Amino acid sequence: MTSFKIIINCGPCERFVGKCLASVQMQSMEHWQAYVTVDPCGDNTYENASRAAGGDSRIHVSRNETRLYSMCNLVRAIERSDAASEDVIISLDGDDWFSDQHALRQIASAYEETDCWITYGSWLSNVVGPSNRRDGLWPAYPEATSDFRGHRFLGTAVRTWKRWIWDYLADSDLRSDSGEYVRVSEDQMIMIPLLELCGTSRAKHIAAPIMVYNKTAQYPIDESIMSEGLRNGHLIDTRARYPRITTKQYKETKAREAFA
């Protein structure tokens, strides 16, 4: 039976975190725990998340004293979850939500039927675009793709991976050159190395849009974040590639510095 650790990171999403958590609680699979981390942004996200959890012991809500951003919060939450090697980690933003009650079941089916190590897929926008369509249906990587850094990035949400393969990622590759965990581009900085480790044979694309991407959430433009995104793109392009793993082997691990 597949067991999930759902990592939910929140910025200023007081209007949406309740819907996010409700979509988790409505899942038809029961073997999950959710770890919600709230960065302080001057709103009521933490209070609304705590209220939405409603005493559900599977949902753990915490808040930071200072804003740490998604990568650091993700690293800390995975450590806090005490995920077992075969547990599946799911990354979900607090202003997005699962599209229906069978999202976890579809992810579990992918792992159980294909023996994959990671999944990625499609989402559905909650806003109709200029073409009168709700964007978000992304294709799979072509079979036997090997240059994931040179290829158009397709490792989109919902992004999931087994805990054991997460342990192969070097902590330094989750950080900027200054040594701090990156504040942006965390999706590519995680998924591209995981795809290199797995190859397409162990990375399952889930075509069904099992998440709603909330495009009604509007946040102020931060020029420093935009500049960091450009620098992080260069880091992704120039850092060493990960060698392909052909046989599952658990690594002996220690807590990453963010939680040590």
N, C-alpha and C positions, 0 to 999 in steps of 0.2 A: 504494500500500500504506500503510495507516494505521500510524503509529508512535506508541508510547505512552511517556509519562513518568509512572510511578506514584509518587505522593508518599505515603509511609507515616509517620505521626507516632505516636510511642510515649510514653505515660506509664508507669505501673507495670504492664506487661503481660507479665511474664516467662513466665507460663503459656500465653500465647496467641500470641506473636509468631512462634514456630516454625510454627504452623498457618497463620498469615497468609502467611508467606513461601512455605510449601509450596504454598499455593493459587495463588500467583503463578507459581511455577516449573512447575506442572503445566499451564499454559495452552497451548492448541493453537496459538495465534499466538506467533510468536517475536520479533516486532519490538517489544521493550519494554526499558526499563531502570527499575529501582526505586531510589528514594532514601529511605533509612530514617533518620529522625532520632529519637534517644532523649533525652528529658529525664531528668536525674538524679533518681530517686525512691527511692533506697536499696534497690533490688532488682537482679536479674540480667538485666534486659531487654537491655542492650547485649551482654552475653556470649552470651545465648541467640540474639539476632538474628545476631550474627557467626557463631556455630556453625551456625545454620540456613542462612545464605548459602552456607556450604560451599565457599568459593572461587569461586563463580559471579561472573564478572566483570561481569554485568549488574546485580548488586545492590551498592549503595554504602551502607555503614552508617557513621553518624557519631553522636557524642554531644556534648551541650552541657555546659559547666561549671556553668551555672545553668539553672533551669527557665524556658523561654521560652514554652511553650504553643503550641497548634496553628497559630494565624495566623502568628506570626513564623516558626515552623519551616516552614510551607508556602511563605511568600514566599522564604525563604532557599533552600529546596530547589529551587524552580522556577528561580531564578537559577543555582544550582549545576548544574542539569541541562543548561543551555545548550540548552533546547528550541527547536526551529525554529518558525517561525510556524504551520505546519500540523500540528505535533505535537499530540497529544491529551494533556492533563493529566488524571490520575485521582487523586482524593483518597480515601485508604483509611486507616482507623485500624488501629493495630497489634494491637488486640484483636478485630478483625473479619477476615473472609476471604471470598474469592470462593466462590460456591456450587457451581460445577463448572468443568471445564476449558475451557469455551467462553464464559466471561464476556467476555473481550476480543474474541472473534470477534463476539459479539452487539453490542458497542459499536461495533466497526469497521463492521459492516453498517449500523448506524443512520447513521453519518457518510457512508458511501459511497453508500447508496441514497437518502438524503433530502437530502443536502447541508446538513445542520444544522450549527450552530456550537457548541451545547452539548447535553448530555443529562442527564436525571435519571430517577428510576425507583422501583423497588420493591426491598425487601429481605425477608428471611425471618428471623424470630426463631428462635433455637435453644432457646427455652422456649415450651412450650404455655401459652396464656393461659386465663383463666376460661371462655371460650367453647369450649375444647378445640380452638383453632385457633392456628397459628403466625402471629402478626400480621406486617404489613409490606407488604401489597399496597396501594399508594397509587394514586389516580387521577391522570390528567393534568389540567393546567389547561384550563378550557374554551377552545375556539378563540376567538381574538381578545381574550383577556384583556389588559387594559392596565394596570389598577391592581394591580400585584403586591404593593404594600405594604399595601393594604387587604384583599386576598384572603387566605384561609387559606393558609398556607405549604405548598406541595406539592413543593418542589424538593429532594426527599430523595435519599438514596444509592441507587445509586452516582452521585455527581456528577462530571461530566467537562466539559471545555471545550477549545476550540482555544487554543493559546498566544496567537495574535494578538489575540483578543478579551479575554483576560485583561489585555493591555497597555492597554486602554481604562479600566480601573478606576483611579481616583485613589488613590494610596497613603494619603492622609489619610482616605479612607473605610473603610480597613481598621483604623483606629486609634480609640481612645477620645478624648474631649475633652482628656484629659491628654497626648495625644501618643504614648502607648504602643500597640503592637499589642494588640488585644483578646485576652483570655484565654478568652473564651466567646462563643457566638453567631456564630462564624466562618462557619458554613454559610449562615445567612441573610444575613450582611453581604457574602458573595460572590455567592450565587446570585440574590438579588433584583436587584442591579444588572445582572448578566449577563442575566437574563430581560428586564429593561427594554430593554437594548441589542438583544436578539434578537427579542423578541416570540414568540408561540407558533409562528409559521411557521418559525422557525429553531431552536426548542428542541424536541428530540425526547424524548418520554416512552417509556422502555423498560419495558413492563409486566411482563416476566418478572423474577422475583426473582433477580438475579445476584450478590447478596451476602448473607452470613449476618451478621446483627446479633447480637452476643454479649451477651445479657442476663444471663449468669451472672457477668460481671465486676462486682464490687461495690467502689465506692470511697468513702472517707470524705466526708461532706458538708462542704463548705467554704462557710461563710456569706458570705465576701467574694466568692466566685465567683458565688453565687446573686444577691447584690446587684448585681454587675456585669452579670449577665444582664438584669436589669430595666432598668438604665440603657441597656444596648445596644439593647434593644427600643425605647426612646424615641428613640435616635439613628436607628435604621432608619426609624422613622415620620416623623421630622422633617427628615432630610437631603434635599437636592435630588435629584429623580428624574433618571435618565439618559435622554437623548434616544435614540429608536430609530435604529438603523443600518439602512439599506436596501440598501447596497452594501458588499461586503467591501473594506476598505482597511486595509493594514498601517500601524501607527504607528511612527514613529521613537522608540525607547525608550532609556532608560538604566537602570542598575541601581537598584533601590529602596534606600532608606536602610538597610534591615536587612542588606544585603549589600555596600553600597558601601564 
